[in-house]
Amino acid sequence: MAKSTLGSKGSSSKITGRNKGKGKNTSPVIVNTKTPAKPTSVRLIGDDKVILGRIVQEINELSNGTLSESDTIRALIRYGEKAKIADIFQAYKDGL
């Protein structure tokens, strides 16, 4: 990777193309590649901890590896990103 002359802020970002395709204009997108992780606390209530443990165990059996609870929560967030908001809200109401 070529050394950036933009300074320290520019060196922690990279520019990628957007809208690649026939006849479309490409506009650069700056993606921060060195964002430090910020811990986030999540309080699990009732059977949520048990359900999460079961999901982690089943994923680990499927993958023959060891995913942490945090890895599993991140995967569930990505999975939920594609779900309908109404379905997520209904699951929330069902859990009350």
C-alpha positions in Angstrom: 0.0 0.0 0.0 1.4 3.4 -0.9 2.2 5.8 1.9 -0.3 8.6 2.1 0.7 12.3 2.2 -2.5 13.4 3.8 -1.2 13.0 7.3 -2.2 10.7 10.1 -5.9 11.0 9.5 -5.7 10.1 5.9 -3.4 7.2 6.5 -6.0 5.4 8.6 -8.6 5.6 5.9 -8.9 4.2 2.4 -10.9 5.2 -0.5 -13.1 2.7 -2.4 -15.2 3.1 -5.5 -19.0 3.1 -5.3 -21.5 2.3 -8.0 -19.1 0.2 -10.2 -20.9 -0.8 -13.4 -21.6 0.1 -17.0 -21.8 3.9 -17.6 -22.3 4.8 -13.9 -20.2 7.5 -12.3 -18.0 6.3 -9.5 -17.7 8.3 -6.4 -15.1 7.6 -3.7 -16.2 6.4 -0.3 -13.8 6.9 2.7 -13.8 3.9 4.9 -12.1 4.2 8.3 -9.9 1.1 8.6 -8.4 1.7 12.0 -11.5 2.4 14.2 -10.7 1.2 17.8 -13.2 -1.1 19.3 -15.4 0.4 22.0 -16.8 -2.0 24.5 -20.6 -2.0 24.9 -22.5 -3.5 27.8 -25.7 -5.4 27.2 -27.9 -6.6 30.0 -29.6 -9.8 29.4 -32.7 -10.6 31.4 -34.6 -13.8 32.1 -33.9 -16.6 29.8 -32.0 -14.4 27.3 -28.6 -15.6 28.7 -29.7 -19.2 28.4 -30.9 -18.7 24.9 -27.7 -17.0 23.9 -25.7 -19.8 25.5 -27.7 -22.4 23.5 -27.2 -20.4 20.2 -23.4 -20.1 20.9 -23.2 -23.9 21.6 -25.1 -24.8 18.5 -23.0 -22.5 16.3 -19.8 -23.9 17.8 -21.0 -27.5 17.1 -21.7 -26.5 13.5 -18.5 -24.7 12.9 -16.2 -27.0 14.9 -14.7 -23.9 16.4 -15.3 -21.6 19.3 -17.3 -18.4 18.9 -17.6 -16.2 21.9 -20.9 -14.7 23.0 -19.8 -11.3 21.6 -19.1 -12.9 18.2 -22.5 -14.5 18.2 -24.2 -11.2 19.2 -22.4 -9.4 16.4 -23.6 -12.2 14.0 -27.1 -11.8 15.2 -27.0 -8.0 14.6 -25.8 -8.6 11.0 -28.6 -11.2 10.6 -31.2 -8.8 12.0 -30.0 -6.0 9.7 -31.6 -7.9 6.8 -34.8 -8.6 8.7 -38.0 -6.6 8.6 -38.2 -4.1 11.4 -41.8 -5.1 12.1 -40.6 -8.7 12.7 -37.9 -7.5 15.1 -40.4 -5.4 17.0 -42.8 -8.4 17.2 -40.1 -10.5 18.6 -39.4 -7.8 21.2 -43.1 -7.7 22.2 -43.2 -11.5 22.4 -40.3 -11.5 24.8 -41.9 -9.1 27.3 
